[in-house]
Amino acid sequence: MTTISLCMIVKNEEKHLARCLDSVAKLVEEIIIVDTGSTDRTVEIASRYTSKIYSHPWIDDFSDARNYSFSKASMDYCMWMDADDILEEKEWEKFLQLKSTLALDTDIVMMKYNTAFDEAGNPSFSYFRERWIKNDSTYRWVGAVHEIIPPKGNVIYSDISFSHKKITAGNPDRNLKIYQKMLASGKKLDTRQQYYYGRELYYHHQYQKAISIFEDFLASPEGWIENKIEACSVCADCYYQLGQEESALLTLLHSLCFDLPRAELCCQIGKHFLEHDNYHNAIFWYEAALKATKNEYSGGFILPDCYDYIPLLQLCVCYDKIGDRQKAKEYNDRAGVCKPFSKAYLYNKQYFEQLQIS
């Protein structure tokens, strides 16, 4: 059977850590905890689960700390988690099954990472991350922020899902400050870091500066396709925030230069036309979203609702606006199949009942 070292870096995680470790402690053979300067009860809590607790200086570099945690592992594979992650009990059987059947030539196992949830608790934002990594010094983290292990070798995908569920908010300025420190020291950001730096600027409402970074990134011949497409989405919202709606639409359409339309982008384009009362164009793009293929293995960010619920609900609105209430009701009914307790669906349902549309 495959053996797993859980390798974690932590700092002031007393509210999260026990919940995280309770969710996986019985499933792994070794727990490595690297503390980067806690001043609360984090180390005390960690000691209930493992004696392998190490201190490591924080130098504003997540890869540095994660690589140190991996260096302490002694099992076949290293598995990372953040303290505010959990593996829900419904995933445990699949986890143990994979451990017992994993081929020895597997280098990396990608697993789904759910980071946002709808009102019913179902994942509304997810993507695949490297989760089990062969314990070999050739596999190491890169990137001071939004660190990754570049995939190579025999990479497989599993439907096991980890969930990111914060109890308390972290420091919203941390990542931006790390990037600013890197730039101030004269370091040049690679294309992936450019993309994430642009996102951090966007989160901090520095829209004009974010646009400049995204446009440089999009103009570069380098860069991952999924990041290019997502950059079009975020850059477009920067333009919307600045009231530059035509530039926003052109940026959304620019995403079509990189690959087939993603439902996420189709919904944004549809929203643009809906808000400009151009219902027929909006219908075209929302129907395109319904036809788009959801490729969960692309590595990109996935908004599952963009492939069914959102375009169905918006098509209901569009058809109602052009007076075809029968078709509008049909789309709302289909949206209700996706989310039967959705407030929007139930509101529309009552609306159509009052109009006596069957």
N, C-alpha and C positions, 0 to 999 in steps of 0.2 A: 504493500500500500504506500502511496505517496505520502511523504511527511511535509508538514508546513510550519514555517516560522512566521508568526505574526510580528511584523516590524512596525513600530509606531514612533512618531515624534510628537511630543506633547509639551504644552506650556499652559499652566493655569487652567486645567480642564477638570476641576473637581466636580462640576455639575454634569459633565458628559461621560467621564471615563468609565465608571462602573457599568453604566448602561451598555456602552460599547463592548466592554470585555465580557459581560454576562452573555452577550449575544453570540460570542464565538469561542470562549475559553475552552469549552468541552470538545471543540472541533479541530483544534490545532495541537501540535506536539510541543510548541515552544512559543513563548511570548517575550519579545524584546521591547523594552520601553526606553526611549531616549528622551530625557528631559532637557529642555533648552533654557531653563531658568525660572521654573515655577516658584511662586511665593505663596501659594495656597496649599491645599491638602492633596494635590495631584500625586506626588511621590508616595505618600502614605497609602492612598487608595490603590495605586499600582502594585504596592508590595503585598497586597492581599492575593494577587493573581500570579506573581512571578518574583523571583529573586534577581532576575536579569534586568536590572535597572541601571542605566548609565547617564552620566551628565555630559553634555556637549555644548560648547559655547555657540551662541546664536550670532551668525555673521551676516544676517539678511540674505540667506541663501538656502532655500528649501532643499535643493538637490544635495548640498553639502550635508545637511542633517539626515536626510533619508539614506544617502549612501553610507553614512556612518552606522545607521541602524542595520542596514543590510550586511555590513562587515561583521557584525556580531552574530549573525544567524548561522546555525549548524545543520539545518534540515535540508531536504531536497529542493524545496521552493520557498521563496520569500513572498509573503502577502502583506500588502500595506493597507492600513485603514487610518482615517482621521478619527479623532476622539468623538466627534459628533456623527459618526457613521454607525449603522447597525446592520446586522444580518438578521432579518426577521425569521421567526421559527419555521415558517412555511418553506423556507429555503434550505433548512438544515439537511433534509434527506437527500436533496440533489447535491449538496456540497459533499456529503460523505460518499455518495455514489460516485461522484467524479474522482474523489481521492482514491477510491478502490479500483478504478478502471483507467486512469489516465495513462496514456502511452509514455514510455520512458524517454522517447525522443522529442517530447513537447518542450518547447522553450518558453513560451508565454501563453497564458490563458487570459483572454479578454472576457470580462464580465460586465453586465449592465450596471449602470450607476444612475439611480433615480434621485434627482435633486430638487424636484418641486412636485407638489401634489394638489389635486383638485379638492372640491368640497366634500367628496365622498372618500377621500384618502387614496385615490388611484393616481399613479404617476402621470404628471402632465409635462414633464421635461426629463429626458433621459439620454444617455449616450454610453458607448462602451469605453471602458478603461482597462489598461493592463492591470491585472489583479494578482495573479500568481506568476512569479518570474523565477526561472531556474536560478538556483543559488550558484552563480558563476560570475566572476569578476568582470566578464565582458558585458554584462547587463547592468548598467548603472544609470542613475538619474542625471538629466541635464536640464538647465534652466533655473535661474534663481527664483523665479515665480512661475506658476502654472507649469511646474516641472513634469517631465515625462521620461519614460524609458523608450527610446526609439525602437519600434518593433522590428525584429529580425529573426531569422531561423524559422522554426516550425511554430506558427501562431495559430491557435484554435480559439473558437468562440463558444461560450457557454451561456445558457439562458438564466444562470444564477444571477440574482439581483441584489446588490447592496443599496442601502438607502441612506441618504444624507439628511439628517433631521436635527437641526439646531434647537437647543433649548434657550440659549442666550445668543445675542448677536456678537460677532467678532469685531475686530477693529476695521472699519470700512476704508481707512486711509493707508493701511499697511502696504498693500501691493503697489499702489501708486508711488508711495515714498521710496520703495525699493527700486522701482524703475527710475525715479528721479535721481536717486543716489548713484545708480549705474551710469546714467547719462552725465551727471556732474563730474564723475571720475574719468570721463573720456571714453567709456565703453560704448561700442557700437551695437545696437540691437539687431539681431538677425530677423528674418522675415516673420518667424513665429512670434518672437517677442514684440515686434512692431504691432502685430495684430492684437495681442493681448494688452499692450500699452494703450492702443487706441480704445479698447473696451474700458480700461480703467479711467481714461479721460472722459469717456461718455458717461460712466457711472457718476462721475464728479461734476457733470453738467458743463464740462469744458468742451462744448460742441465744436467750435471752430477749430480748435487745436486737434481734436479727435478726427475731424474731417481731413485735415492735412496729413495726419499719420495714415489714415485709411487709404487716401488717394495714392500716397506713395507706395503703400503695400499692394494695392490693386494694380498699379502700373508696373510693378516688379515682375520679371519673368519667373521668379522663384515664388515659393509659397504653396501650401497645400490647398487643393481645390475646395475642400469643405470650409477652410478658413476664409478663402476668397468669397465664397457665397455668403457666409455669415457676415463677413465684413460689409458686403453690399447692404445687408439688412440693417445692421447697426448704423452704418454711415448714413443711410437714408433717413433713419429716425433723427439723426443729428440735424439733417437739413430740415425735417419737419419742425423740430424744436425751434429752429431759427426762422421759420416761416417761409422757407425756400422750397415750395412744394414741387415745382417743376424739376428742380435738381434732385429732389428726393425720388420722384418717379423714375427719372433717367437712371439713377443709381440702382434702384430695384431691377429695372430692365437689364442693366449691365450684368446682373447675375446670370443671365441666359447665355453669356459668352463663355461660361466655364463648364456648364453641363446642362442636362435636361432640367426643366423647371422643378423646383422643390415646392411641395405644398405650402410650406411656411412662407415662401416668397410670393406664391400665387395669392395667398390670403392677404398679404400686405398690399399687393397691387390691387386686388379686388376691393379692399378697404378704401384705397385712394379714390377709386371711381365711385364707390358707394357714397362717400362723403361729399363728392362733387355732383351728386344726383345723376350720374351717368350709369343708370341701372343696367343697361344692356351690356356695357363693357364689364361692369362688376360681375354680372352673371357669367360671362365668358371665363373670367379668371377664377371665380369660385368653383365652377364646374371643372376647370383645369386642375384645381386642388384635389377634387374628388377623384380625378383620374390619375393623379401622380402616384408613383410607386414609392412606398416607404421602405427605404433601404437602411435597416438598423445596423448593418454591418459596414457602412461607409465610414464610421468613426465620427461623423458629424453630430451636431446637436439635433435632437428629434423632439418636436412638439406634436405628440400623437393626435391632439384635438384638431390640428390643421388638416388632417387626412379624412376627417368625417364630421365631427360635431360642429366645428366652427363654420366651415363652408355650407353645411346643411342649414344651420340657423340663419346665416346671412343670405342664403338663397331664398329662404322664407321671407325675409325682409324685402329683398329685391322684387320678388314676384308680387308681394302685397303692394309695393309702391307703384307697380305698373298695372295694377288692377286685376291680376290673375290670382284671386284669393284661393281658389281650389288647389292650384299648384303650390301656392305658398303654404297651405295647410299640410300638403303632402310632405313637403320638405321639413316642416316643423315636426311632423310625426316621426320622420326618420331621425331627426335630431334627438327626439325623446327616447328612441330605442338606444341611442348611445349613452344618454344621461337622463334617465327617467325622473330624477329629482332636481334637475336643473331649474333654477328660478326663472330663467329666460324661457325655457321650453314650457313650463307650467303657465307663465303669464300669457304666452302666445296661445296656448291651448284654450285658456279661458276666453281670450279674445275671439277665437274662431267659433267657440260654442255660442257666444253672445250674437255672433253674426249668423248662427244656425247653418254653418258650413259643415257638411258631413263628409 
